[in-house]
Amino acid sequence: MADDEERMDDEMLDADEERIDESGNEDSRKESEEKDSVYLPGDPIDENEELEFDKSAYEMYHEAQTGAPCLSFDVIKDQLGETRTEFPMALYLVTGTQAERAHSNSIMVVKMSDLSKIDQDESDSDDEIIEDEADGPAMRTASIRQIGACNRIRHSHIPNRHLVASWSDTGKVHIWDVAEQMNALDKPGAPKNQYFGDKVKPMFTFNGHQAEGFAIDWSKVNPSRLATGSCNRNIHLWQLRDDGNFHVDQRPYNAHEASVEDIQWSPNESNVFSSCSADKTIRVWDARAVGSKACMITCKAHDDDVNVISWNQNEPLIVSGGDDGAVKVWDLRQIQNDVPVATFKHHKAPITSVEWNSRDSSVFAASGSDDQLTLWDLAVERDDGDQAQGKLKDLPPQLLFIHMGQNDIKEVHWHPQLPGVVLSTAGNGFNVFKTISV
């Protein structure tokens, strides 16, 4: 009898241990599921929780800092090849600083090299671009002095010249030729950070706007033609002459009723450009006409300021972003009806940048003051058999990807020669990445 009682006690003890193991495993599974749960912007975060970078969603990811904030930049097309998919990668860009002291600002030509594919097996990979690193991603700069912070900057390549137009917060627009700085970045043995200071002067400066501005764009069809727009609602057209100087038409286009926020030239017509404004409109212009007759189309686009626009390079579409947080897609064949073909209200703060992917006419990127950078594909539609559950099912099916980690994102660009590579700048520096989605 005693032996039977002992066996029963042992069996009960084993059963209790098994239940403890099962309970522990279940708790462990729950903890693992909670740990790996998907975070969406706006979700609450507990004190003991932190967001983790999901490396499996990226093919490449790098960070870079430039000292003073650089809140506008442009990709420089290079001679390394038109469609480059192999790693490591290299790229060039031009940017301008926004230092606190006006005389401490500069225009920077930047080369980032040895940008490697993300190592999925390495738990703590170093993704920061180091200025002086023999092995791994590296950055070199060549800088020239500009008086005043850089509001916005754009690059245009014509034979033997790399033209850069920069809007200064002093109210002046400068044109620079940075060909020498481009060459300096590739010179063997040169310092990692080269400062040309006052030795380089603007090849042309225009102060006729008499106010600062942000709108600026080079023509894609005629790369020596420029349009600039200012906060006093004036738009001026520029043309590089045969003698190397610029002619700026002193007769402004001023149909907008408030600040001109952005300008985009048509990708295939040399005399057509579009603009957006704090007056909530998008306008399309014919540069062959003068005065008010040049404004061909006016579209009531947003419920608040229209901050940015991008003209699709392959389709008659414009995407716009406003202070209302909305991103809207417009068909130019019916834009005068004030009805967009698509409206997305995912962002929770003003839109700061939008740009179409030049290699895929249905894909664009957007950024906002809510610290989000989003990738969208208009070609995606919700399938009746879509298995998305919970909060994910409420996302627009066209939303491909949400990139976070930067504070106050100001500008985003696709690299035209590196398919799927996105660059963005924010208050805490640059990100360069390629997702598995595009």
Secondary structure, DSSP 8 states (H G I E B T S, - for coil): -HHHHHHHHHHHHHHHHHHHHHHHHHHHHHHHHHHT----TT----TT------GGGEEEEEEE--SS---EEEEE--SS-SS--SSSEEEEEEEE---SSGGG-EEEEEEEEEE----TT-TT---B-BSS-SSS-EEEEEEEE-SS-EEEEEEEEETTEEEEEEEETTS-EEEEE-HHHHHHHT-TT--SEEEEETTS--SEEE-TT-S-EEEEEE-SSSTTEEEEEETTS-EEEEEE-TTS-EEE-SS-B---SS-EEEEEE-SS-TTEEEEEETTSEEEEEETTS-GGGGEEEEEE--SS-EEEEEE-SSSSEEEEEETTS-EEEEETTSGGGT--SEEE---SS-EEEEEEETTEEEEEEEEETTS-EEEEETT----TT----GGGGGS-TTEEEEE---SS--EEEE-SSSTTEEEEEETTEEEEEEES--
